[in-house]
Amino acid sequence: MKTKKNSYWGRLPGWKNSFGSRLAWVFILVITLVAILGPFIANEKPWYCRLDGKSYFPVISGIEESTLSSNHPSHSPVSWYNTKFESIWYAPVPYSYYTIDSKAGSLLSPLDGEDQRVRFKHWLGTDLAARDVLSGMIRGCRISLLIGLGSMLLALLIGVPLGSLAAYWGNKDWKVSWFQIIAAFIFIMIVIYVWWMPVSFIVKAITLLVLIAISLALNHFTAMMKPGKIQVPVDQLVMSVISIIDSFPGLFIILILLVIIPAKGWVIVMSVIALLRWPVIARYMRAEVFKIKESNYIKAVQVLNLPHSYIIRQHIVPYAFRPVMISFIFGIASAILAESSLSFLGIGLPAEELNWGRLLSQARNHFDAWWLVLFPGAAIFFTLLSLYTIGNALQKKVETR
């Protein structure tokens, strides 16, 4: 008798049990695909063009009209829609999120614009700056998913190690030497100095990663050379930091941090949201590791005198991580909502950036622009609803095991 193999779709939480979960997964996968292929769907630049026997791929290469004008003086000035190319492939939506259509004008309703050609019609209308709303919606998919997923991945990188260490070591089991304490203090001072250096965020991040790698290597060697005698209450320290962060309203802390940090952009917003979401991950991880640590299996592994880092990495974290994924899914929804709220208030992202929250904010003083409320509001609503549906399905799957 042949057994029916499970499909890849069937492995998704809730795919087999609920039609609503299937719709949720389909919606999330669609907006993820739109976010990835956004520049190829909505762009004033064509996918491919050929002029004087030379081929160009403007969407990929980023070549501008001015560059083509200098390369082909006989066709100067080159225009994507007025120059006669030998061959050209346009994007389905001929507008970028930053393209201003002065001919259509601002606050053009989707029901208006009958005089426009179908090719250049604004199917979802225009905003206050005469930008295409459909292009802004596509851009919003990328910004929302990027910040939501990226912030929670950063929260995992912080919360999983801290929660695991807090539960595994407790308040008495981890001992360090005076040399390690002094080295940790010097490391913290260097990190603070690097953070305030007048360099780009990427350079700061790479430098901090190198410093962390060096500090971990030094800590490993010093621990092998001379065992410590000073007890470090790891669990108490981690839980104290979590209690301090949880004692303040999340949105209030985000606003303060975004005002203090001079740089703007999605990386800053993502990092600030991650700093507020990691305590939730750490708390879930701590509770799971506490339960697994007391099992007979872990006690048997500890008898073999294996390194503690190996036990945590191979025998504890993989089994404690599954319930944490529930908080991860819900955290993505919370991060998307926080990003939309900040964009609605005009905080965090640059003013020229267009996304769901920024489109909603434009409707505050223009109540007749119903399309600026309907389309971005529906996108936020169905994205959050889909993520919560998937999270509930994953929670039921974990509870039945």
Backbone torsions as a table, in degrees:
resi	resn	phi	psi	omega
1	MET	NA	126.3	-177.6
2	LYS	-82.7	135.6	177.5
3	THR	-93.9	138.7	-179.0
4	LYS	-81.1	123.3	-179.3
5	LYS	-75.2	144.2	177.2
6	ASN	-73.6	134.5	177.3
7	SER	-78.5	167.6	178.2
8	TYR	-64.4	-33.6	178.9
9	TRP	-66.9	-35.7	-178.4
10	GLY	-67.7	-18.0	178.3
11	ARG	-79.3	-12.4	178.4
12	LEU	-72.4	136.7	-178.8
13	PRO	-59.4	124.5	176.7
14	GLY	83.1	-0.4	-176.1
15	TRP	-65.3	-37.9	-177.1
16	LYS	-85.5	-23.7	-169.4
17	ASN	-92.8	-27.7	-171.0
18	SER	-140.4	134.3	175.4
19	PHE	-68.4	-33.2	177.4
20	GLY	-64.7	-37.3	177.2
21	SER	-65.7	-36.3	177.2
22	ARG	-64.3	-43.2	178.3
23	LEU	-63.0	-38.4	179.3
24	ALA	-63.3	-45.8	179.2
25	TRP	-63.9	-41.5	179.1
26	VAL	-62.8	-42.2	180.0
27	PHE	-64.0	-45.5	-179.6
28	ILE	-64.4	-41.4	179.2
29	LEU	-66.2	-36.1	179.0
30	VAL	-66.3	-48.5	-179.1
31	ILE	-69.7	-27.1	173.8
32	THR	-66.4	-42.4	177.7
33	LEU	-64.9	-39.8	177.0
34	VAL	-64.4	-39.5	179.3
35	ALA	-64.2	-39.9	-178.9
36	ILE	-71.7	-41.7	-175.8
37	LEU	-96.6	14.7	-176.8
38	GLY	-52.0	-49.3	-180.0
39	PRO	-62.7	-23.6	178.7
40	PHE	-87.8	-17.5	179.3
41	ILE	-90.1	-47.6	-177.9
42	ALA	-122.0	108.1	-178.7
43	ASN	-164.9	135.6	176.1
44	GLU	-73.2	-20.3	176.6
45	LYS	-83.2	143.0	178.9
46	PRO	-78.1	161.2	175.0
47	TRP	-65.8	-43.2	-174.0
48	TYR	-148.3	141.5	174.3
49	CYS	-147.5	153.5	-179.4
50	ARG	-133.1	126.5	-176.7
51	LEU	-140.5	126.0	-178.8
52	ASP	53.6	39.2	176.8
53	GLY	80.2	-0.7	179.5
54	LYS	-106.3	135.5	-178.2
55	SER	-100.0	142.3	179.4
56	TYR	-134.6	151.2	175.5
57	PHE	-124.3	81.0	-170.8
58	PRO	-60.7	-37.5	-178.2
59	VAL	-64.5	-40.5	-178.0
60	ILE	-80.3	-47.8	-175.7
61	SER	-79.9	-22.9	-179.0
62	GLY	76.8	17.6	-179.2
63	ILE	-65.2	142.5	-176.6
64	GLU	-103.0	167.0	178.3
65	GLU	-63.9	-35.6	-179.9
66	SER	-64.2	-36.5	178.6
67	THR	-66.6	-41.7	177.0
68	LEU	-65.9	-33.9	178.1
69	SER	-64.2	-39.6	178.3
70	SER	-72.9	-31.3	178.7
71	ASN	-77.6	-25.4	-178.7
72	HIS	-131.2	79.7	-176.6
73	PRO	-60.5	-28.4	-178.2
74	SER	-68.6	-20.3	179.7
75	HIS	-106.2	4.9	-176.4
76	SER	-69.3	138.7	-4.7
77	PRO	-81.7	136.8	-179.2
78	VAL	-80.9	134.2	177.3
79	SER	-129.8	138.2	-177.0
80	TRP	-60.8	-30.8	-173.2
81	TYR	-113.7	-4.0	179.5
82	ASN	-113.6	-28.3	179.6
83	THR	-73.7	139.8	177.7
84	LYS	-85.2	97.3	177.9
85	PHE	-82.8	153.8	175.6
86	GLU	-66.1	-35.8	176.3
87	SER	-156.6	140.5	-178.2
88	ILE	-153.9	138.6	176.3
89	TRP	-120.4	116.7	-177.0
90	TYR	-90.1	157.7	172.2
91	ALA	-73.2	152.3	-179.6
92	PRO	-56.8	-40.3	176.6
93	VAL	-107.7	113.1	-171.2
94	PRO	-81.7	30.7	-179.7
95	TYR	-136.8	138.1	168.6
96	SER	-86.8	167.7	-178.3
97	TYR	-68.1	-17.6	179.4
98	TYR	-103.2	1.0	-177.8
99	THR	-74.4	128.6	178.1
100	ILE	-102.6	119.0	179.2
101	ASP	-99.0	92.2	-177.7
102	SER	-68.0	-26.0	179.4
103	LYS	-69.2	-41.6	179.5
104	ALA	-73.2	-35.3	179.4
105	GLY	86.7	172.0	-178.4
106	SER	-84.3	154.1	177.3
107	LEU	53.3	45.5	174.7
108	LEU	-81.9	124.9	-178.4
109	SER	-73.6	149.0	175.1
110	PRO	-61.7	-21.6	179.9
111	LEU	-85.1	-8.6	178.5
112	ASP	-99.8	-171.0	176.8
113	GLY	77.0	34.5	178.4
114	GLU	-66.3	-22.5	-179.0
115	ASP	-78.8	-9.0	179.4
116	GLN	-79.4	149.2	173.2
117	ARG	-68.3	149.7	-178.1
118	VAL	-58.4	-35.0	-178.8
119	ARG	-62.0	-37.3	-174.7
120	PHE	-108.8	18.5	-179.6
121	LYS	-74.2	142.4	174.9
122	HIS	-90.7	97.7	-171.0
123	TRP	-69.1	-26.8	176.6
124	LEU	-112.9	14.9	177.5
125	GLY	84.9	-171.6	178.3
126	THR	-125.0	164.3	-178.9
127	ASP	-99.4	-165.3	-177.6
128	LEU	-63.7	-29.7	-178.7
129	ALA	-96.1	15.4	179.6
130	ALA	64.1	32.5	175.4
131	ARG	-98.5	150.3	-176.8
132	ASP	-70.2	126.5	-177.8
133	VAL	-69.8	-36.3	179.4
134	LEU	-62.5	-41.7	176.2
135	SER	-64.2	-38.9	176.3
136	GLY	-65.0	-36.1	176.9
137	MET	-65.7	-41.0	177.7
138	ILE	-65.5	-41.8	176.1
139	ARG	-63.3	-37.0	179.2
140	GLY	-63.1	-33.0	175.9
141	CYS	-59.3	-45.5	-178.3
142	ARG	-67.0	-45.9	-177.8
143	ILE	-64.0	-45.5	-176.4
144	SER	-65.7	-48.1	-179.4
145	LEU	-68.4	-36.4	-179.9
146	LEU	-64.4	-46.5	-180.0
147	ILE	-71.1	-42.0	-179.3
148	GLY	-63.9	-50.7	-178.8
149	LEU	-71.7	-41.8	-178.5
150	GLY	-65.0	-41.7	-179.7
151	SER	-65.7	-37.2	-179.9
152	MET	-74.7	-30.4	173.8
153	LEU	-65.7	-41.0	174.6
154	LEU	-64.1	-38.9	177.6
155	ALA	-63.3	-36.5	176.1
156	LEU	-64.4	-42.8	-179.5
157	LEU	-62.1	-28.6	179.3
158	ILE	-91.7	-47.6	-172.0
159	GLY	-73.1	-38.8	-177.7
160	VAL	-64.4	-49.5	178.0
161	PRO	-62.9	-43.9	-177.8
162	LEU	-67.0	-42.7	178.1
163	GLY	-65.1	-38.7	179.1
164	SER	-66.9	-45.6	-179.1
165	LEU	-65.8	-38.9	-179.3
166	ALA	-62.4	-41.8	-178.9
167	ALA	-77.1	-36.0	-175.5
168	TYR	-74.8	-43.6	-176.8
169	TRP	-87.6	-29.3	-178.4
170	GLY	68.7	-142.4	-178.4
171	ASN	-111.1	-5.4	-174.3
172	LYS	-130.0	-15.1	-170.2
173	ASP	-84.2	-20.9	-177.5
174	TRP	-97.7	122.6	-179.3
175	LYS	-123.0	138.6	-178.8
176	VAL	-129.0	168.2	178.2
177	SER	-101.7	168.2	177.5
178	TRP	-63.3	-34.2	178.5
179	PHE	-61.8	-40.8	179.0
180	GLN	-67.6	-36.1	178.1
181	ILE	-65.4	-45.5	178.9
182	ILE	-64.3	-41.0	178.5
183	ALA	-63.9	-38.0	178.3
184	ALA	-65.6	-39.9	178.3
185	PHE	-63.9	-43.6	178.0
186	ILE	-63.6	-38.8	178.8
187	PHE	-62.3	-42.4	179.8
188	ILE	-64.1	-41.3	178.4
189	MET	-62.9	-40.3	178.8
190	ILE	-66.2	-39.8	178.7
191	VAL	-62.0	-44.0	178.4
192	ILE	-62.5	-41.3	178.9
193	TYR	-64.4	-43.2	-180.0
194	VAL	-65.0	-37.5	-177.3
195	TRP	-64.1	-34.2	-178.1
196	TRP	-94.8	8.3	176.1
197	MET	-69.8	144.1	-178.7
198	PRO	-79.4	62.1	177.4
199	VAL	-128.3	173.1	-177.8
200	SER	-70.4	162.2	-178.4
201	PHE	-64.6	-35.7	-179.4
202	ILE	-64.9	-42.6	178.0
203	VAL	-63.2	-40.7	177.5
204	LYS	-62.0	-44.4	-178.2
205	ALA	-63.8	-44.4	179.5
206	ILE	-63.6	-42.3	179.1
207	THR	-62.8	-42.5	179.6
208	LEU	-65.9	-38.2	177.7
209	LEU	-63.9	-40.7	177.4
210	VAL	-63.5	-42.8	179.0
211	LEU	-63.9	-39.1	178.3
212	ILE	-64.8	-42.2	178.7
213	ALA	-62.0	-42.4	178.8
214	ILE	-64.7	-42.3	-179.1
215	SER	-65.8	-38.2	177.8
216	LEU	-65.5	-39.7	178.3
217	ALA	-65.3	-44.2	178.5
218	LEU	-63.7	-40.4	178.9
219	ASN	-63.1	-37.9	179.6
220	HIS	-65.0	-45.1	-177.6
221	PHE	-69.8	-40.7	179.5
222	THR	-66.8	-34.4	177.8
223	ALA	-67.4	-32.7	178.4
224	MET	-73.7	-34.5	-176.4
225	MET	-73.5	-45.1	-175.2
226	LYS	-147.7	112.4	-179.5
227	PRO	-65.0	145.7	-178.0
228	GLY	-79.3	165.0	179.7
229	LYS	-123.4	-12.5	-176.3
230	ILE	-92.4	123.7	179.9
231	GLN	-76.8	134.0	178.6
232	VAL	-112.0	117.6	178.2
233	PRO	-76.5	78.8	-174.9
234	VAL	-60.9	-47.4	-178.0
235	ASP	-61.2	-43.0	-179.7
236	GLN	-66.0	-39.3	179.6
237	LEU	-65.2	-46.5	-179.0
238	VAL	-64.1	-45.1	-178.4
239	MET	-68.8	-29.8	176.2
240	SER	-66.5	-43.8	177.6
241	VAL	-62.8	-41.9	179.0
242	ILE	-62.8	-42.0	179.9
243	SER	-64.4	-38.0	179.0
244	ILE	-65.5	-44.1	-179.4
245	ILE	-66.3	-41.3	-178.1
246	ASP	-71.8	-17.2	-178.1
247	SER	-76.1	-13.7	178.9
248	PHE	-107.7	146.4	174.9
249	PRO	-61.5	135.3	-175.2
250	GLY	-60.0	-47.9	-178.7
251	LEU	-64.2	-33.4	178.9
252	PHE	-64.2	-44.4	178.8
253	ILE	-64.8	-40.4	179.5
254	ILE	-60.5	-44.0	180.0
255	LEU	-62.7	-41.9	179.9
256	ILE	-64.6	-46.2	-178.2
257	LEU	-64.9	-39.6	-179.4
258	LEU	-70.2	-26.9	175.8
259	VAL	-76.1	-38.8	-178.8
260	ILE	-69.2	-43.1	-176.8
261	ILE	-75.2	121.2	-176.8
262	PRO	-71.2	-29.4	-177.1
263	ALA	-74.1	152.8	178.4
264	LYS	-125.0	156.7	177.3
265	GLY	139.5	170.0	-175.8
266	TRP	-69.0	-27.7	178.8
267	VAL	-65.2	-41.6	179.8
268	ILE	-66.5	-45.3	179.4
269	VAL	-61.7	-42.5	179.6
270	MET	-62.6	-42.3	-178.9
271	SER	-67.5	-40.2	-179.2
272	VAL	-66.3	-42.7	177.8
273	ILE	-64.0	-37.9	179.0
274	ALA	-63.1	-36.8	178.9
275	LEU	-63.8	-23.1	179.0
276	LEU	-96.2	-17.7	-177.1
277	ARG	-95.6	-19.9	-176.7
278	TRP	-65.9	-29.9	177.3
279	PRO	-59.8	-34.2	178.4
280	VAL	-65.0	-44.7	178.4
281	ILE	-63.0	-43.9	-178.9
282	ALA	-62.9	-39.2	-179.1
283	ARG	-66.4	-43.6	177.2
284	TYR	-63.3	-43.8	-178.5
285	MET	-65.1	-39.4	179.2
286	ARG	-61.8	-44.3	-179.1
287	ALA	-64.5	-40.7	-179.5
288	GLU	-69.4	-41.0	-179.5
289	VAL	-66.9	-35.3	176.7
290	PHE	-58.1	-42.3	-178.8
291	LYS	-70.4	-42.4	-176.8
292	ILE	-71.8	-34.3	-176.9
293	LYS	-62.5	-31.1	-178.5
294	GLU	-85.5	0.3	-179.4
295	SER	-74.7	156.1	179.9
296	ASN	-65.4	-30.2	-179.3
297	TYR	-63.0	-46.3	-179.7
298	ILE	-68.2	-37.2	178.0
299	LYS	-64.7	-34.7	177.3
300	ALA	-69.3	-37.3	177.8
301	VAL	-66.9	-37.8	179.1
302	GLN	-66.3	-29.1	177.9
303	VAL	-65.5	-28.8	179.7
304	LEU	-71.7	-3.7	177.1
305	ASN	62.6	38.6	175.4
306	LEU	-79.0	155.8	177.8
307	PRO	-59.5	142.0	-178.6
308	HIS	-61.9	-38.0	179.4
309	SER	-62.4	-36.5	178.4
310	TYR	-68.4	-41.0	179.9
311	ILE	-63.6	-44.3	-179.3
312	ILE	-65.5	-43.8	-174.2
313	ARG	-73.2	-37.7	-172.7
314	GLN	-99.7	-29.6	-170.5
315	HIS	-116.5	-10.4	-177.6
316	ILE	-117.0	-55.4	-174.8
317	VAL	-59.3	-43.5	-179.5
318	PRO	-59.0	-34.8	-178.6
319	TYR	-85.3	-26.8	178.4
320	ALA	-84.9	-11.2	-173.0
321	PHE	-80.1	-24.6	-175.9
322	ARG	-61.9	-49.4	176.9
323	PRO	-64.2	-27.0	179.4
324	VAL	-66.3	-26.9	179.9
325	MET	-62.7	-26.8	176.7
326	ILE	-63.8	-47.5	176.8
327	SER	-64.1	-32.1	178.5
328	PHE	-63.2	-45.0	-179.9
329	ILE	-65.1	-47.0	178.4
330	PHE	-64.3	-32.8	178.8
331	GLY	-66.0	-35.9	176.6
332	ILE	-61.1	-43.6	177.6
333	ALA	-61.5	-43.1	178.9
334	SER	-64.9	-38.3	179.6
335	ALA	-67.2	-40.1	177.4
336	ILE	-64.0	-41.6	178.1
337	LEU	-64.5	-40.6	178.6
338	ALA	-64.9	-41.8	178.9
339	GLU	-64.7	-41.0	178.3
340	SER	-65.6	-37.6	178.0
341	SER	-65.4	-42.1	178.5
342	LEU	-65.7	-41.7	177.8
343	SER	-64.8	-36.0	177.1
344	PHE	-62.6	-35.9	178.0
345	LEU	-84.0	-5.6	-179.9
346	GLY	75.7	32.0	-176.1
347	ILE	-120.9	145.1	172.7
348	GLY	99.3	-71.2	-177.6
349	LEU	-82.9	155.0	178.4
350	PRO	-60.2	157.0	-176.1
351	ALA	-64.8	-29.9	-177.9
352	GLU	-80.3	-8.7	-179.9
353	GLU	-74.7	138.9	-178.1
354	LEU	-120.4	123.4	177.8
355	ASN	-148.4	-170.0	-174.2
356	TRP	-63.7	-47.1	-179.2
357	GLY	-65.1	-37.3	179.6
358	ARG	-67.9	-36.1	176.2
359	LEU	-66.1	-40.4	178.0
360	LEU	-63.8	-37.9	-177.5
361	SER	-65.5	-27.7	-179.4
362	GLN	-70.7	-18.9	-178.9
363	ALA	-85.7	-2.1	-177.6
364	ARG	-64.3	-37.8	-178.7
365	ASN	-104.1	5.5	-179.8
366	HIS	-136.2	81.7	-176.2
367	PHE	-69.6	-19.0	178.5
368	ASP	-78.5	-14.3	179.3
369	ALA	-83.8	71.9	-174.7
370	TRP	-64.0	-28.8	-178.1
371	TRP	-69.2	-23.4	176.8
372	LEU	-76.5	-12.1	176.0
373	VAL	-102.2	-42.8	-173.1
374	LEU	-65.3	-54.3	-171.4
375	PHE	-71.8	-51.7	177.0
376	PRO	-67.3	-34.5	177.1
377	GLY	-63.6	-41.2	177.6
378	ALA	-66.0	-38.1	179.1
379	ALA	-63.2	-44.7	178.7
380	ILE	-64.9	-44.3	-177.1
381	PHE	-62.2	-50.9	-176.1
382	PHE	-72.0	-29.0	175.4
383	THR	-66.8	-47.3	178.3
384	LEU	-64.4	-41.3	179.5
385	LEU	-62.9	-40.6	179.8
386	SER	-65.9	-43.2	179.9
387	LEU	-65.6	-40.3	177.7
388	TYR	-67.4	-35.5	176.4
389	THR	-64.7	-43.7	177.8
390	ILE	-65.4	-40.5	178.3
391	GLY	-62.7	-41.3	177.9
392	ASN	-66.0	-38.7	177.5
393	ALA	-64.9	-40.5	177.6
394	LEU	-66.0	-36.7	178.3
395	GLN	-65.0	-42.0	177.7
396	LYS	-65.3	-36.5	179.6
397	LYS	-66.2	-39.2	179.8
398	VAL	-70.9	-38.1	-177.4
399	GLU	-69.4	-28.3	-179.3
400	THR	-78.7	-12.2	-179.4
401	ARG	-82.9	NA	NA
